[in-house]
C-alpha cells in the first residue's frame, strides 16, 4: 500500500512538472520574440565570421576605444488611443516593399543618431561599428535567448545552469541613417545571422570527435520588422500604434535580372528615390561592405569577397604544419542605380567606374535581385 501511494505521488509530481513546463513554454511563445539583454555582455563575439565581410578593415572604419557596454532595457510606453492611420504616426512612418521595410522620420539625422544608438544598447547589444559621419552603426553578434526552450528543469534551476544553454545561432544588425532632401531621415535596419554547424557528423548523428563551425544563415525579415517596431516606440510611437504600422500591407513591386548591352543588370519598375533606398538595404542585408555612397550620382562604393566553396576550418595539425589558409582578397566595385521616370536599372561597375560583366558581376546582380523580390 505505501508503494502505491509513492507511485501515485510520483506520478502527480511528474504531471505537475510537465504542466509547469508546458505553461512556461507557452508563455514564452506568446511573449517576447527577442531577448538579447542577457547575452550582449556575456556572449563572446564571433571573430570574423565566414561571410562576405571576411576582410581587414581600413583604419578609418575602426571604432576607437573599447566596446560600448549594454545598459538595461527600459522604454517608456505612453498610453494613447490607437488610430487607424495606414502607415504613419506623428512624424514617423513606415515604408514597405516586399519583405523590405524602413522608417521615414521627419527629423534631421544628427538629432536621431544618439536615440538610435541608445536603442541598441538598451536592447542588450554591443556596438562594433559606430560611425556617425557615414551614418552607419553595427552591433556585435549576440544570441536571441527568447529562442531557448523554457522547460521545467531550466525554470527550476534558473540562472545556475543558464550558461549551459545555447541556441546555436547569433545575430547582428546594421542600422543606416540617410538624409532625405526634405530634411527628414530614412532609417534602415538589416539583419545578418550565423549558425553553428557540426562537421563530421555521419547520418546526422554527432559524436565526441566532431567539431563545429559558424556559417551564415538566411536573413530574417521578421527580426528586422520587430526591431523597426521597437525603434518606433523609442521614437515616440506607442506599442499598439507600432503594431498597426508594422502590419501595414506590402506594396507589390517587380524586379528582375536582365541583360542590357551584354551586361547583367537588375531592372525595377519604380523611380529613383524608392529604388535607391531598396538597393542600399539589399546591400546591407546581403553582406556587402558599403564604403561610401553618392546619391547624386546614384552610386554605392562596395567591397566584395568571392564566396569560398569550403568554409570548414582546418584542424589543429593542419594549422600547425600547413599554415593559415589564404584569405580571399576583397574586390572593390561600384553599384550604379540609374532611373528614367518610373524605371530603374541597377548595374555593376569596376573600381574605375567601367561596366563589369565578369562572373562576380553576374553573381552580385543575382544576389541583389533575389533580395529585392
N, C-alpha and C positions, 0 to 999 in steps of 0.2 A: 504493500500500500504506500509506504513512503516513497518507493521508487516511482510509482505512478504520479504522485504529487510532484516529485522532482522533474519528471519528464514534462508534465503539464506546465510547470513554472518555466522550464527552459524554452518550451515552445512559445509560451506567451512573450518571453523576453525577446526571442528571435523575431516574432511578429511585430512587436513594438519597434524593434530596431529597424526592420525593413520599412515600416510605415514612416519612421522618422527620416530615413534616408530618402525615400520617395518624396516626402514633403519638402525636404531641403533642396533636392534636385529640381522639383517643380518650381519652388520659389526662385531658384537661380535662373531657370529658363525664362521665367516670366519677369525677371527683374532686370538688372543691368546687363547690357550687351557687351560692354567693355569695362575692364578694370585693370589699369596699368599702374595704379598707385603703389601696389605692394611690390612691384618689380623694378621700377625705374632706378632706384638707387642700389638695389641688391644684385640684379642680374648682370653678370659680366657681359660686356658688349662683344659682338662678333667682330673679330679683327679681319677686315677686308673680305666680305663675303664674295663668293664666286659669281658675281653678276656683271652687268655692263659697266659698272664703275670701279672695276678692279684695276686701278691705276694710281700712280702717285699724284698727290695734289700739288698744284702750284702754291708757293708760299703765300701768295696774296689771298688764297682761299682758306688758309688755315686759321682757325679761331684761336686767338691768343689766350693764354692763361689756362686754368683748369676747367673741367666740365662744369656746367651750371647745375647745381643741385636742385632736386624737385621739392616743391613745397606742398602743403596739404591742399586737397581739393575742396573748395568751398565757393559755390556760385550762388548768388542771390537769385531768388525766384519770385519776382513780384507777382501778386495776384491781380490779373486783369482779365476781363472778359475776352473770349475768343471771337474774332471777327471772321468773315468769310472771304477775305482777300485771297486771290488766286496764288500770287507768288511774291507779295511784298508786304512788309510790316514796318511802319515808320520809315527810317532811311535805309533799311536793309531789305534786299530782295534776292531771290534765288533764280538763277538761270539754269536750264537743263536741256541737254541734247543727248538722247540715247541714255547710256549709263553714266555720262559725264554731268557733273553739277558744279557750279561755282557761285560764290556770293558776289553781289554788287552792292557796295556800301557808299552812300553819299557823304563820305568823309575823306579828307586827304590821307595819303598813305603814311605820312610821318606821324599822324595822330593815331593811327591804327597799329603801328608796329609794336609798341610796348604792350597794349592789351592782348594782341595775338600771341606775343612772346610769353606773357604771363599765363595765357590759356594753356599752353603746352606744359608748362611747369606745374600748374595746378592739376593737370591730368596725369602727373606722375612720370613725365619723360625727362631725359637729359637732352640738351641741345648740342649736337655735334657740329652744326653749321649755323652761324648767326651773323649774316651779312646784310645789314640794312641798306648799304649802298647798292647792292644787287637786288634787293627786295626778296631775298630767299633765306629761309631758315629750315633746318632739317633736324629731326630728332635722331637719337641713337636707337638701336634695336632694343625692343622691350617685349615682354611676354604679356599676353592678354589672360590674366588669371581668372576671368569670368568663364573661360572655356574649361576650367578644371571641374571634374565631377564633384558635387557636394555630397559625397556618400556619408554613411553613418560613422565610419572609422575616422575619416578626416574631420568631421564635425566634432566628434568626441575628443580627439586628441588636440585639435586646434592647431596653433602655430608651432607646437612641439616638433612635429614632423612635416610641417608645411613646406619646408625647403626641399623635401624629397619628391614633391610633386612637380611635374613639368608637362606642358602641352606639346613640346617638341616643335613649337612654332615661335617665330619672333617677327615683330612688325616695326617698321619705321615710317615716318610721314614727312613729306616735304610740303612746305607752305610757300606759295609765291604770291607776292603783292605787286600788282601792276597798276600804274596810274592811268586813269581814264581822261580823255580830252575834256570832259565836263567837270574835272576836278575831283571826281569820286575815285573809288578803288575797286578793282576786281581782286578777289581772294580765291586762290585755287589750293585745294588740299589733295595730294596724291599719295597713295599707299604703295609700299613695296614690302613683300613678305619673304621669309626664308623658312624652310622646314628641315628638320633633322632626319636624315635617311640612313638606314642601316645598310652597310655594304657587306657583301659576302654571305648574306643570308640565303639559304637554299630552301626552295619551296615556300618562301615567305616566313620561314621559322628562323629566329635569331639564335645564335649560340654565343658562348662566352668569348670566343675568339674574334667575333665580329667587331668592326669599328663603325663609326658614324661620321657623316659629312653633312655640311649645311649646303642646301641647294635652293635656288629661287623657287617660289611658288606663285601662283596666279594672283594678279591684283584683285582686291576685294572692294568693289564699288559700294557695297553696303557699309563697310567700315568707313569709307570716305564720307558717305552720306551722314553717318552717325556723328562724326566729328564736325562736319559742317553744321549739323543741327545744334550741337553743343556750343559751337562757336557763335551761332546766332544768339543763344541765350547769354553768352558772355557779353555780346554787343547790345543787349537790352531787350531782346525778344523773349517773351515768356515761354515756358516749357510747352504749353498747349499750342501756342501760335507756331512754335518751331516745328512741331509735328505736322501741323497743317501745311506749312510751307514745303517741308521736305517731301511730303506725299503728293505734291503737285504733279500732274500728268506730264509725261515725256512729250517733247516735240519731235515728230518723226523727221529724220534727216537722211539724205542719201549720200554715201561716199563710196568710191570705187577706185580700183587700180586700173590704170590705162597706160598706153604707150604713145607718146607725142614726140615726133621727130626722132624716133629710135631711143627715146629716154623714158625711163619708168617714172610715173607721176601718180599722185592721188588727186582725184577730181571731187570737189564738193559743190553741192547745189546750195550755196549760201554766200553772202557777202563777206568782205574782208574782216570786219570787226569780229564777227562770230567765228569765222574760220581761224583767225589769228589766235583767239583765246583757246579754241579747241585743240589746235595743233600744239600750242605751248603746254597744255595739260597732258596731251598724249605723250609728249617728250618726257615730261616729269614722271608719268606713270610707268613708262616702259624702260626707264633706267638710263637714259642718256644724261650726260653731264652738260648742262647748258652753261657755257662760259659767259656768254653775252647775248644781247638781242638788240635789234634795231627795228623798231616798229615802223618808222618812216620808210625804210627800205624793204620791209616785210621779210627780215632775215633773222634766223636763230643761228648762233655760232655754237656748235656742239662738238663733244668728243665722243668717240665710239670705239669699243673694243670688240673685235671679231669673236663670236662665240667659240668656245672650245668644246670639242666633241666629248672628251672625257674629263669630267670635273672632279673625279675622285682624287683624294690626296694620297701621295706616296707614303709607304710605311716608314718606320724608323730607320731600318737598314738602308732603304733606298735613298733616304735623305742624307745618311752619313757617307755613303760611298758613291752616289751619283750626283750629288749637289742639288741645289734648288732648281726646280723646273723653270724654264724661261717664261716670263710673263708676257702675254701678247702686247704688242706696242699699241698704244692708243692712237687713233687716227682722227684728224680734225676735218669736219665737214661744215657746210652751211645748208640750212634748211630754208628754202625760198618759198614764200607764200605770196602769190600774185593773184589779183582779182580783177575781173571785168564784170561790173554790175553785180548780179547775184550768183556768179560762177567763180570758183576759186581753184587754182592749180597749185599743188604742193610738189616741189621737186628737190633733188639733192644736188648740191654743188660741192666741188672740192675746196680745199682751204684757200685757193687763189680766186674762187668765185666762178670757175668754169664748170659747165654742165658735166655731171658724173653719170656714167652708165655701167659701172662695174657691178660685180656680184654683190658687193656691200651696199651699193646704192639701191639695187633691187630689193635686198633684204630690209633695208631701212624703210623703204616705201611700203613694203608689206606690213612691217611692224606698226607703222603709223596708221595705215588703213584699217588694220584689224582692231586697233584701239578706238578708232572713230566710228565703228559700226554701232 
